[in-house]
Amino acid sequence: MFFEHWIYSAALAIIIGMVYHKVTGRDYAWIIIASAYVPDVDIIANAVLKKVGITVLIYGSPIRHGNFHNLAVLLLFATAVAFLLHPMGIKLMDSFFFAGIGFGAHLFEDALVYDLGYLLLWPFSVRRFGIGIFNYSRDWYGVADTEVLLVGLILVLVAVILRTAYEGTDWLKRSMGFSLSLRANAR
């Protein structure tokens, strides 16, 4: 669900960014989109750790896909992001909130498509959770499920329409201004 995570997290980021901006005057919705991919680091974690000579076993097995799809890793990740982004001027709670939402969005999106998902509530429960609303198969050029992708695109469109109706195009200008200021600071 690589491509779908980007679409669904973008829809969520637009809406959460709108509400958060209304309440606080700040909008770091980009953190949601960036964080939505983090749980899948477990796909490559074992190979990377082996290259540097570290072996990590979880329940007696090497790290495999699904091991980072849980509440404990979500909290560790959101805390790490909060401390990493704080020197850049982003408040601890802002980055913690947005990173946690992005990570959680990934977990929820996976639960939507898999009947027997992951140990989402680990370490509090070892029960696998999944909703399985969609019958997921990569039928769109081998990279995405057409039905899941279509629903995600509709959600993005609805989110854009709602936010534009509420804020006008100012939110787009702020988002573009943010990306332009990042490019200017990179030079």
N, C-alpha and C positions, 0 to 999 in steps of 0.2 A: 504494500500500500504506500509506496514511496511518493508517487505523484499526488495521490488523494490527500495525504497528510498536509501538503502545502495548501491545497484548495480549502479544506475544512478549517485549518488553522487560520487562514486568511479571513474567512467569513467570521469566525469567532473573534479575531483580533479587531476587525472593523467595529463590531458591536461593543466589545469590552472596552476598546479604546474610546468610543463615543461616551459611554457611561462614566468611565474613569476621568476623562477630560472634563466632563460636566461637573463632577464632584470635586476634583483636585486641581484642574487646570493643566494637568500633565497627561501625556499620552505616549507610552512606550510600547505600543502594540507590536512593534517589530520583534520584541523579545519573545512574544507568543509564537510567532512564525518560526523564529530561529530555534526555539526550544522544542518545537513539535517533532524534531527529528532525533533528539538525544536518546530516547529509549532504545533506538535501533543501533546504538553504538555497540551493544552486546553482540551484534553479528560479527564484528571484527576484533572485539576486545581480547579474546583468547589468543588469536594469532599475533596481535601486536605485543601482548604481554610476553608470549613465548619468545619473540624476537629479542627482547631485552632480558631474558632469563628469569622471568617471574611466572610461577604457576599458581593459579587461583582455582580452588575447587569450591563449588557450591553444591551442598548435599552430596559430596563425593565425586562430582563430575566437573569437567572443565566448563567454563562459561559458555553458554549457548544462547541462541536467540530466545528471548522471553525472560531471561534472568534479571534484566534491568527494568522490566515492566511491572513496577510495584510502587507502593506508597513510600517505602523506606528510601529508595533511590530518588524518588521525586523530591522528598524533603532534603536529602543531601545535595542534590543538584541545585534546587532553588536557593539553598543557603550559600553554596559556592558561587553561584551567579551574583547573588546579592553582594558578597564581599569583593568579587572581581569588578563589578560595575560601579561600586561606590566611589572609587578614586576618580571615575570619569564624571562625577557629579550627579549620579542617579541615586536617589534615596534607597536605603536598604530594603524597606518594605515595598517600594514600587517594583524594584527588580525581582525581589522574592515572589511577589504576587504574580507578575507577568510570566516569570519563568515557570512557576508552579502551574499556572493556567495552561501554558503551552505544552508542558510535559503531560499534564492531565488530559489535555485534548487528545494527544496521541493514544493514551490508554483507552479513553472512551471510544475513539474511532476504531481501534482494534477490536474492542468489545462488541461494537456494532456488527462487525462482519464475521466474527468467529464465535461458534457455539461454545466450544471449550477454549476460552481465552487463556489468560495468564493468571498468576497468583497476585492479583491486583492489590489485595489488602495485606500482603506479606509485610511485616512479620506477625501481624495480628491474626491472620488466618492463612491456612495452606490450601484453601478451597479455590479452584479455578473458576473464574467468572467470565461469562460471555453472553451476549444477547443474541447474536446471530440473525439479525434482521435481513441481511443480504446474503445471497449465495455467491460468495466472492470467487471470481476467476479472472485472470488477466486476459480479457478478451479484446482489449483496445491496444493493438500493436504490441501485445505482450508486456505492457507496462502498467496497465490500470484496468479496473473493472468498469465497463461502460455505465452501468446503472449507478454505482457508487459515485463515479465521477460526475454524472449528470445531476444527481441530487446535490452534490457539493457545489457545482457551478450555479445551480439555482439558489442555493443558500448564499453564495457570494453576491449574486445579483440582488437578492432581497436585502442583504446587509448594506450594500452600496446605496441602494435606493432609500432605505430607511435613514441611513446616516446623512445622505445628501439632502433628503427632505427636512431633516431636523437641523443640520448645521449649515446647509448650503455647500458650496465648494471649498470653504475655508479649510476643512479637514484635509482635503487633497493637497492644497497649497502647503499646509503645515508638514504633511508627509513628504512632499517633494522637497521642501525646504530643509527638512532633516537630512534627507539623502544627499542633497547638494552640500550641506555643511559638513557631512562626513567626508565627501570627496575633497572639499577645500582643506579640511584638517589633515587629510592624508598626504597632501602635497608638501 
